[in-house]
Amino acid sequence: MHRPETANTVVHIAIDAPDALTLPVLVEVPDEGPPSVSLSVAKFARYLQREGMRSYETLRKYVVAIGKLKDYYTLVRGGEAVPSGELGSLIEDFLHAYDHGSVLGWTDATQNEYVLCRTAVLEYVKFVMDVGSATWPANEVRFVEACRLSWRTAKHAEQSLLFHTKKRLRKKTGGRKKNSTGLRQYKPFPANYLDALLEETKNPRDRLLFSTLAFGGRRVSEVLHAYTHDVVATNEALHYRLAHPRKSLIEWRTLAGASVRGTRAEYLKSQFGMLPRTEHGALPSKLGWKGIKFDDEAAQTSETYFIRNADKELVALHRKYLHEVRQRVPRRHHPYYWVGEDGEPLTQKAVEGQFLLARKRVEERFGIDLSGYGLHSLRHYFGFYCVDVLRADLLMIQKWMGHTHVSSTAIYAHISPETARDELRKAEKRKGSPAEEPRQPSAIERHGSTAIGVVDTRRLTRKTA
C-alpha cells in the first residue's frame, strides 16, 4: 500500500493541566537532525483545548491538517522564501491540492475532510497572526511568516481568499461534488441471532452491557459514563439514567458531611481528583459524548427506555454483576458503574473486544458470517425493533433513542421486506379486493347506445324539427 509523503507526524504528549491529560502535537522529522515539536501548532492546539469548543478527536484532525499544510510548503514549495506575489496563493493552492489529491500521494478529499481541513488552516493562520513572531523558534519562523504573508497579500481576504472553496460549497450552484463509493448501509444486528449472542456471552457484566445496548438503544459511550448510583433496581425494574459527563447537576456530601450541589466535573475533581472521561484525550480510558436530547434539560439527564420487558428481566443480572463480579475485582477510588478486571473504569476498546469474541462464538455455532456487524449494530437493532415490530411513531422513537433531530432517527427506521409485504396485504384487505368491489357501469350502459364521441342523430333530428 502506497503511503503519502510526509515530513511530520502527530503524537500525543502528557500534559499537567487542570482540564486535560494529553495534547496532540505535530513533530517535525527532518532528513537530518533530531525531530522537534512544532511550537506554533502546539500552542494553537492547547488554545483550542483550553477554550473547550472542540472535541479531542477534532483537535487531532486539526493538527493533522496543519501538518499537511507544512508538508505542502516544505516538500512541494521547497520551504524556501517565496516572493510575496506568490505567497498570496499558498494556502489556496494547498487546499486545491488537498481537495484533488494531486501531490504527495494524497487521495481526493471527501466533503467533510475538506471542510475540516479548510477550517483548521484558516483558524491556525488567524491564530499565528495574532501572536508575535518572537514567540516562535528559528526553524518555524519562515513557515509562520509564509502563512501570514499568504493571508495579508491576498486582496479582500475574507471574500477572495479561498474563493473556490466558498463557490464549491454553495449548494444553489450544484454544490461541491464528492466521489460516491457506494450506498451507505446501516445494519441492525440480526434479530434471530441476538439471543444467541447473549447466550454466548458468559460474563454477567458483558451480558448485562450488551443487553442494555440492544434493549435500551443507547450508544456504548453514553452507557459507560454511568455512575454506580445511576443504575438502580426499583420495584423490580431496572432504571438506567444517562447524564452529561461534565455539565449534569449532582448532589454529594463532603468528608465533613456538608451537602454540595454542582456539576459532575466538579464532583469528580473534588471527590476523586479525576477529570470526566471526555477529557482523557488519547488515553485508553477516554470516552466520547455525541450529545442527546435530555428528558430534563436543566439537570441534563435522561432515562433509558427498555423494549421486550428488559427492564424487569435485567434486574437479576444487575444484582449478580454488583454482588458477584464486582466483589472479585480490586476496589478503586472512582464512581463508575462499569469496571474492568483491574477495577478501573471499563474502556470502550475492552467492550468491543468482548463483543467480537461473542460474535465469533455465534458464527462457529451456526456456521455463519457476522463480520459486518459491530457493537453499534445493537443500537440499530433497537431502532429496527421499534419500527418493524412495534410500529411506533417516529417522534416517539426519537425520544427513546435520545436523538436531537428526528432526521437522525429516520436512519434507524428499517422496515423488513416481510413487514412491507404484510402491510401491503393488510392495506388491500381493508380497502377490499377488486373482485369484491361493486362493478361500475360503463358510459354506454349509463347513456344507452350513446357513447362518448358518438353523435345521437335521433336527438339531433328532433331538436332540429
C-alpha positions as a printed NumPy array, in Angstrom:
array([[  0.   ,   0.   ,   0.   ],
       [  1.391,   3.372,  -1.036],
       [  1.887,   5.78 ,   1.87 ],
       [  1.717,   9.562,   1.382],
       [  4.948,  11.511,   1.649],
       [  5.307,  13.471,   4.867],
       [  7.898,  15.214,   6.99 ],
       [  5.677,  15.344,  10.095],
       [  3.914,  13.016,  12.486],
       [  1.29 ,  13.527,  15.182],
       [  1.997,  12.308,  18.707],
       [  0.097,  12.674,  21.977],
       [  2.038,  14.023,  24.921],
       [  1.032,  14.033,  28.576],
       [  0.399,  17.499,  29.996],
       [ -0.078,  18.783,  33.516],
       [ -3.292,  20.786,  33.113],
       [ -6.471,  21.06 ,  35.183],
       [ -8.693,  20.442,  32.154],
       [ -6.845,  17.805,  30.091],
       [ -4.446,  14.892,  30.355],
       [ -2.921,  14.744,  26.869],
       [ -2.387,  17.068,  23.915],
       [ -1.914,  16.225,  20.212],
       [  1.234,  17.877,  18.853],
       [  2.986,  17.964,  15.489],
       [  6.518,  16.567,  15.435],
       [  8.73 ,  17.551,  12.505],
       [ 11.058,  14.766,  11.362],
       [ 13.786,  16.266,   9.123],
       [ 16.101,  14.212,   6.927],
       [ 18.991,  15.361,   9.065],
       [ 18.985,  16.292,  12.714],
       [ 16.732,  15.398,  15.637],
       [ 12.916,  15.656,  15.497],
       [ 11.298,  18.736,  17.008],
       [  7.838,  19.695,  18.209],
       [  6.105,  22.481,  16.279],
       [  5.615,  25.111,  18.967],
       [  3.099,  27.174,  16.983],
       [  0.864,  24.148,  16.358],
       [  1.171,  23.007,  19.991],
       [  0.172,  26.454,  21.247],
       [ -2.718,  26.549,  18.77 ],
       [ -3.977,  23.103,  19.844],
       [ -3.681,  23.975,  23.518],
       [ -5.541,  27.247,  22.925],
       [ -8.47 ,  25.379,  21.328],
       [ -8.384,  22.753,  24.056],
       [ -8.497,  25.392,  26.789],
       [-11.428,  27.116,  25.091],
       [-13.308,  23.81 ,  25.211],
       [-15.097,  24.303,  21.889],
       [-13.564,  21.295,  20.108],
       [-13.505,  17.62 ,  20.995],
       [-10.142,  15.919,  21.387],
       [-10.633,  13.993,  18.152],
       [-11.297,  17.249,  16.301],
       [ -8.118,  18.706,  17.784],
       [ -6.18 ,  15.738,  16.453],
       [ -7.669,  16.194,  12.983],
       [ -6.795,  19.914,  13.09 ],
       [ -3.169,  19.086,  13.882],
       [ -3.092,  16.536,  11.043],
       [ -4.474,  19.159,   8.627],
       [ -1.824,  21.729,   9.617],
       [  0.796,  19.001,   9.225],
       [ -0.35 ,  18.548,   5.622],
       [ -0.031,  22.299,   5.067],
       [  3.535,  22.116,   6.381],
       [  4.245,  19.146,   4.103],
       [  2.963,  21.115,   1.125],
       [  5.118,  24.125,   1.998],
       [  8.222,  22.033,   2.712],
       [  8.054,  19.212,   0.165],
       [  6.17 ,  20.886,  -2.718],
       [  7.183,  24.531,  -2.374],
       [ 10.655,  23.624,  -1.15 ],
       [ 10.337,  25.532,   2.111],
       [ 12.121,  28.499,   0.603],
       [ 11.258,  32.159,   0.917],
       [  8.659,  32.594,  -1.842],
       [  8.097,  36.02 ,  -3.434],
       [  5.207,  37.827,  -1.843],
       [  3.253,  37.83 ,  -5.092],
       [  3.123,  34.023,  -4.991],
       [  2.546,  33.702,  -1.275],
       [ -0.938,  35.1  ,  -1.69 ],
       [ -1.959,  31.802,  -3.227],
       [ -0.03 ,  29.465,  -0.898],
       [ -2.993,  28.432,   1.255],
       [ -5.411,  28.472,  -1.65 ],
       [ -3.119,  26.274,  -3.73 ],
       [ -2.654,  23.911,  -0.814],
       [ -6.398,  23.472,  -0.334],
       [ -6.872,  22.878,  -4.037],
       [ -4.136,  20.213,  -3.972],
       [ -5.601,  18.635,  -0.837],
       [ -9.071,  18.657,  -2.365],
       [ -7.977,  16.856,  -5.54 ],
       [ -5.192,  14.732,  -4.038],
       [ -2.785,  15.994,  -6.685],
       [  0.501,  15.903,  -4.715],
       [  2.47 ,  13.823,  -2.207],
       [  0.389,  10.704,  -2.779],
       [ -2.772,  12.256,  -1.293],
       [ -6.209,  10.981,  -2.323],
       [ -9.298,  13.033,  -3.153],
       [-10.774,  14.573,  -0.016],
       [-14.365,  13.929,   0.976],
       [-16.715,  16.807,   1.727],
       [-16.265,  16.529,   5.497],
       [-12.478,  16.137,   5.269],
       [-12.185,  19.144,   3.012],
       [-14.308,  21.458,   5.172],
       [-12.483,  20.387,   8.342],
       [ -9.064,  20.954,   6.745],
       [-10.098,  24.366,   5.447],
       [-11.422,  25.407,   8.877],
       [ -8.301,  24.154,  10.664],
       [ -5.93 ,  26.014,   8.335],
       [ -7.83 ,  29.314,   8.491],
       [ -8.107,  29.218,  12.286],
       [ -4.406,  28.403,  12.592],
       [ -3.384,  31.27 ,  10.292],
       [ -5.535,  33.731,  12.216],
       [ -4.015,  32.455,  15.464],
       [ -0.374,  32.93 ,  14.391],
       [ -1.231,  36.376,  13.029],
       [ -2.311,  37.44 ,  16.498],
       [  0.872,  36.204,  18.194],
       [  4.208,  37.988,  17.988],
       [  6.853,  36.437,  15.717],
       [  9.421,  36.493,  18.524],
       [  7.489,  33.632,  20.146],
       [  8.408,  31.041,  17.553],
       [ 11.727,  29.182,  17.296],
       [ 14.002,  29.824,  14.344],
       [ 13.02 ,  26.677,  12.431],
       [  9.366,  27.787,  12.394],
       [  9.697,  31.487,  11.666],
       [  9.859,  31.076,   7.88 ],
       [  6.741,  28.889,   7.736],
       [  4.753,  31.155,  10.046],
       [  5.759,  34.204,   8.015],
       [  4.723,  32.428,   4.823],
       [  1.266,  31.814,   6.294],
       [  0.98 ,  35.442,   7.406],
       [  2.002,  36.822,   4.031],
       [ -0.309,  34.422,   2.271],
       [ -3.172,  35.907,   4.221],
       [ -2.159,  39.568,   4.071],
       [ -1.196,  39.782,   0.394],
       [ -4.474,  38.32 ,  -0.811],
       [ -6.886,  41.08 ,  -1.828],
       [-10.09 ,  41.172,   0.18 ],
       [ -9.026,  38.103,   2.126],
       [-12.426,  37.148,   3.528],
       [-14.085,  37.485,   0.121],
       [-11.486,  36.414,  -2.413],
       [ -9.056,  34.206,  -0.482],
       [-10.079,  30.572,  -0.923],
       [-12.892,  31.763,  -3.179],
       [-13.12 ,  28.429,  -4.91 ],
       [-13.969,  26.811,  -1.583],
       [-16.906,  29.128,  -0.998],
       [-18.189,  28.645,  -4.54 ],
       [-17.947,  24.887,  -4.373],
       [-19.779,  24.786,  -1.07 ],
       [-22.682,  26.816,  -2.428],
       [-25.484,  24.313,  -2.94 ],
       [-27.542,  26.525,  -5.279],
       [-24.849,  26.243,  -7.943],
       [-24.749,  22.474,  -7.741],
       [-22.734,  22.108,  -4.562],
       [-19.353,  20.538,  -4.127],
       [-19.395,  17.168,  -5.84 ],
       [-17.862,  14.288,  -3.994],
       [-16.997,  10.802,  -5.109],
       [-19.617,   8.161,  -4.498],
       [-18.134,   4.881,  -3.299],
       [-21.428,   3.08 ,  -2.824],
       [-24.552,   3.32 ,  -0.728],
       [-24.176,   3.705,   2.996],
       [-25.603,   0.714,   4.789],
       [-26.983,   0.573,   8.301],
       [-27.004,  -2.843,   9.887],
       [-29.174,  -3.775,  12.835],
       [-27.877,  -6.908,  14.499],
       [-29.915,  -9.873,  13.151],
       [-32.875, -10.442,  15.448],
       [-32.714, -14.239,  15.055],
       [-29.135, -14.296,  16.398],
       [-29.356, -11.692,  19.167],
       [-30.487, -14.131,  21.859],
       [-27.71 , -16.489,  20.809],
       [-25.181, -13.672,  21.138],
       [-26.329, -13.043,  24.709],
       [-26.227, -16.774,  25.484],
       [-22.657, -16.984,  24.216],
       [-21.654, -14.053,  26.453],
       [-20.737, -15.846,  29.655],
       [-19.515, -12.899,  31.732],
       [-22.538, -11.367,  33.553],
       [-21.052,  -7.879,  33.125],
       [-20.768,  -8.18 ,  29.365],
       [-24.15 ,  -9.84 ,  29.009],
       [-25.753,  -7.058,  31.024],
       [-23.945,  -4.43 ,  28.965],
       [-24.88 ,  -5.926,  25.573],
       [-28.485,  -6.303,  26.745],
       [-28.562,  -2.665,  27.827],
       [-27.306,  -1.566,  24.413],
       [-29.692,  -3.769,  22.431],
       [-32.827,  -3.357,  24.553],
       [-32.138,   0.222,  25.713],
       [-30.996,   1.588,  22.367],
       [-28.22 ,   3.832,  23.643],
       [-24.65 ,   4.397,  22.447],
       [-21.916,   2.486,  24.235],
       [-20.094,   5.74 ,  25.073],
       [-23.226,   7.043,  26.806],
       [-23.726,   3.847,  28.786],
       [-20.117,   3.657,  30.006],
       [-20.302,   7.17 ,  31.513],
       [-22.805,   5.971,  34.15 ],
       [-22.026,   6.195,  37.847],
       [-22.972,   3.423,  40.254],
       [-25.966,   5.344,  41.607],
       [-27.23 ,   5.951,  38.053],
       [-28.213,   2.269,  37.748],
       [-30.746,   1.128,  40.341],
       [-33.42 ,  -1.553,  40.679],
       [-36.698,  -0.075,  41.928],
       [-39.96 ,  -2.054,  42.162],
       [-38.211,  -4.963,  40.433],
       [-37.43 ,  -2.851,  37.38 ],
       [-34.029,  -1.604,  36.236],
       [-33.668,   2.166,  35.913],
       [-30.683,   3.403,  33.939],
       [-30.077,   7.143,  33.999],
       [-27.924,   8.942,  31.45 ],
       [-26.291,  12.244,  32.348],
       [-23.95 ,  14.683,  30.666],
       [-20.451,  13.642,  31.829],
       [-19.383,  17.239,  32.585],
       [-22.4  ,  19.534,  32.892],
       [-25.063,  17.385,  34.526],
       [-26.   ,  18.525,  38.039],
       [-25.404,  16.269,  41.017],
       [-25.537,  16.449,  44.817],
       [-22.963,  14.875,  47.098],
       [-21.644,  15.044,  50.654],
       [-18.125,  16.047,  51.542],
       [-15.988,  14.282,  54.141],
       [-17.139,  16.922,  56.615],
       [-20.765,  15.947,  55.973],
       [-21.709,  19.121,  54.119],
       [-24.167,  18.797,  51.231],
       [-22.851,  20.207,  47.959],
       [-24.563,  20.691,  44.6  ],
       [-22.582,  21.143,  41.408],
       [-21.69 ,  19.64 ,  38.055],
       [-20.327,  16.158,  37.524],
       [-16.992,  17.633,  36.511],
       [-16.793,  19.421,  39.881],
       [-17.87 ,  16.259,  41.682],
       [-15.167,  14.151,  40.037],
       [-12.47 ,  16.71 ,  40.787],
       [-13.365,  17.335,  44.42 ],
       [-14.156,  13.763,  45.452],
       [-11.842,  11.675,  43.287],
       [ -9.288,  14.053,  41.776],
       [-10.389,  12.976,  38.287],
       [-11.416,  14.595,  35.032],
       [-14.513,  13.489,  33.099],
       [-13.662,  10.733,  30.638],
       [-14.412,  13.069,  27.737],
       [-11.228,  14.949,  28.72 ],
       [ -8.87 ,  11.952,  28.854],
       [ -7.537,  12.751,  25.405],
       [ -5.606,   9.851,  23.867],
       [ -5.683,   7.646,  26.981],
       [ -7.454,   4.254,  26.753],
       [ -9.979,   5.446,  29.362],
       [-11.329,   8.202,  27.088],
       [-14.992,   8.237,  26.072],
       [-16.897,  10.37 ,  23.621],
       [-20.207,  12.133,  24.106],
       [-22.136,  12.835,  20.932],
       [-24.981,  14.685,  22.605],
       [-28.538,  13.591,  23.342],
       [-31.942,  15.164,  23.818],
       [-32.453,  15.135,  27.574],
       [-35.691,  14.466,  29.417],
       [-34.638,  17.116,  31.938],
       [-32.786,  19.87 ,  30.081],
       [-31.999,  21.765,  33.305],
       [-30.314,  18.808,  35.   ],
       [-29.174,  17.357,  31.639],
       [-30.325,  13.849,  32.465],
       [-32.422,  11.273,  30.651],
       [-33.895,   7.845,  31.322],
       [-33.213,   4.703,  29.313],
       [-36.361,   3.149,  27.835],
       [-36.247,  -0.637,  27.504],
       [-38.012,  -2.887,  24.995],
       [-39.04 ,  -6.548,  25.374],
       [-39.67 ,  -6.151,  29.094],
       [-35.903,  -5.986,  29.594],
       [-36.112,  -3.517,  32.495],
       [-37.568,  -6.353,  34.599],
       [-35.581,  -9.209,  33.095],
       [-32.229,  -7.494,  33.71 ],
       [-32.721,  -6.869,  37.439],
       [-31.308, -10.28 ,  38.378],
       [-28.32 ,  -9.786,  36.078],
       [-27.722,  -6.313,  37.539],
       [-27.611,  -7.726,  41.076],
       [-25.374, -10.596,  40.012],
       [-22.932,  -8.133,  38.467],
       [-22.823,  -5.949,  41.584],
       [-22.675,  -8.687,  44.208],
       [-20.57 , -11.29 ,  42.435],
       [-18.49 ,  -9.819,  39.626],
       [-17.593,  -6.511,  41.252],
       [-16.784,  -8.206,  44.535],
       [-13.983, -10.152,  42.861],
       [-12.184,  -7.176,  41.302],
       [ -9.953,  -4.735,  43.204],
       [-11.683,  -1.696,  44.637],
       [-10.659,   1.586,  43.054],
       [-11.429,   5.17 ,  44.009],
       [-13.926,   6.184,  41.312],
       [-17.733,   6.363,  40.93 ],
       [-18.186,   4.43 ,  37.668],
       [-20.636,   1.535,  37.365],
       [-18.816,  -0.486,  34.693],
       [-15.368,  -1.74 ,  35.699],
       [-12.697,  -3.992,  34.226],
       [-10.827,  -6.885,  35.795],
       [ -8.393,  -4.415,  37.4  ],
       [-11.224,  -2.429,  38.995],
       [-10.608,   0.601,  36.781],
       [-13.402,   2.122,  34.658],
       [-14.231,  -0.178,  31.752],
       [-12.821,   1.003,  28.41 ],
       [-14.728,   1.028,  25.149],
       [-11.957,  -0.959,  23.47 ],
       [-12.385,  -3.751,  26.019],
       [-16.14 ,  -3.843,  25.369],
       [-15.593,  -4.046,  21.618],
       [-13.135,  -6.901,  22.152],
       [-15.647,  -8.895,  24.204],
       [-18.338,  -8.29 ,  21.588],
       [-16.085,  -9.656,  18.846],
       [-15.391, -12.794,  20.913],
       [-19.111, -13.388,  21.494],
       [-19.842, -12.776,  17.817],
       [-17.194, -15.334,  16.814],
       [-18.786, -17.941,  19.056],
       [-22.153, -17.34 ,  17.371],
       [-20.516, -17.674,  13.949],
       [-18.953, -21.013,  14.91 ],
       [-22.193, -22.265,  16.429],
       [-24.351, -21.576,  13.385],
       [-21.717, -21.629,  10.625],
       [-22.481, -18.063,   9.507],
       [-20.543, -14.854,   8.859],
       [-21.408, -11.819,  11.013],
       [-18.278,  -9.836,  10.2  ],
       [-20.307,  -6.807,   9.065],
       [-21.9  ,  -6.277,  12.473],
       [-20.182,  -4.187,  15.117],
       [-21.086,  -3.107,  18.618],
       [-23.182,  -0.193,  17.308],
       [-25.422,  -2.667,  15.453],
       [-27.062,  -3.394,  18.826],
       [-28.374,   0.179,  18.884],
       [-29.593,  -0.283,  15.309],
       [-31.434,  -3.399,  16.437],
       [-33.359,  -1.267,  18.936],
       [-34.414,   1.179,  16.222],
       [-35.333,  -1.652,  13.85 ],
       [-37.444,  -3.368,  16.517],
       [-39.331,  -0.185,  17.367],
       [-40.208,   0.428,  13.708],
       [-40.62 ,  -3.066,  12.312],
       [-42.213,  -4.845,  15.276],
       [-43.767,  -2.166,  17.474],
       [-44.804,   0.093,  14.539],
       [-44.038,   3.007,  16.859],
       [-44.31 ,   6.644,  15.828],
       [-41.03 ,   8.163,  14.647],
       [-41.24 ,  11.028,  17.14 ],
       [-41.651,   8.566,  19.995],
       [-38.649,   6.544,  18.804],
       [-36.685,   9.792,  18.688],
       [-37.327,  10.256,  22.409],
       [-36.49 ,   6.637,  23.254],
       [-33.182,   6.828,  21.383],
       [-32.322,  10.334,  22.569],
       [-31.849,  11.924,  19.142],
       [-31.772,  15.699,  18.963],
       [-33.22 ,  15.672,  15.425],
       [-35.822,  13.297,  14.033],
       [-33.777,  13.03 ,  10.836],
       [-31.207,  11.074,  12.855],
       [-33.939,   8.687,  13.998],
       [-35.024,   8.081,  10.413],
       [-31.637,   6.477,   9.736],
       [-32.538,   3.69 ,  12.161],
       [-36.067,   3.253,  10.779],
       [-35.557,  -0.021,   8.891],
       [-38.564,  -1.928,   7.563],
       [-38.037,  -5.517,   6.511],
       [-39.374,  -6.772,   3.14 ],
       [-41.6  ,  -9.25 ,   5.001],
       [-43.205,  -6.466,   7.013],
       [-43.619,  -4.332,   3.888],
       [-45.458,  -7.182,   2.122],
       [-47.654,  -7.886,   5.158],
       [-48.618,  -4.241,   5.482],
       [-49.458,  -4.042,   1.776],
       [-51.747,  -7.071,   2.035],
       [-53.436,  -5.647,   5.121],
       [-53.986,  -2.33 ,   3.358],
       [-55.549,  -4.091,   0.379],
       [-57.761,  -6.127,   2.678],
       [-59.009,  -3.001,   4.435],
       [-59.736,  -1.423,   1.065],
       [-61.309,  -4.555,  -0.352],
       [-60.08 ,  -6.633,  -3.29 ],
       [-61.097,  -5.683,  -6.858],
       [-63.372,  -8.777,  -7.115],
       [-65.395,  -7.651,  -4.104],
       [-65.855,  -4.035,  -5.213],
       [-69.189,  -3.255,  -6.97 ],
       [-68.773,  -3.013, -10.712],
       [-69.315,   0.499, -12.086],
       [-71.5  ,   0.775, -15.247],
       [-69.764,   1.865, -18.399],
       [-70.542,   5.069, -20.233],
       [-72.568,   3.126, -22.86 ],
       [-74.626,   1.383, -20.157],
       [-75.36 ,   4.698, -18.427],
       [-76.426,   6.524, -21.605],
       [-77.808,   3.748, -23.791],
       [-76.256,   3.48 , -27.248],
       [-74.75 ,   6.949, -26.964],
       [-71.097,   6.752, -26.192],
       [-68.522,   9.437, -25.671],
       [-67.587,  10.92 , -29.01 ],
       [-70.668,   9.494, -30.864],
       [-73.444,  11.843, -32.076],
       [-77.084,  10.864, -31.297],
       [-78.702,  11.616, -34.68 ],
       [-82.25 ,  10.995, -33.365],
       [-81.923,  13.635, -30.65 ],
       [-80.354,  15.979, -33.14 ],
       [-83.232,  15.44 , -35.65 ],
       [-85.926,  16.08 , -33.04 ],
       [-84.202,  19.231, -31.873],
       [-83.884,  20.491, -35.477],
       [-87.575,  19.793, -36.236]])
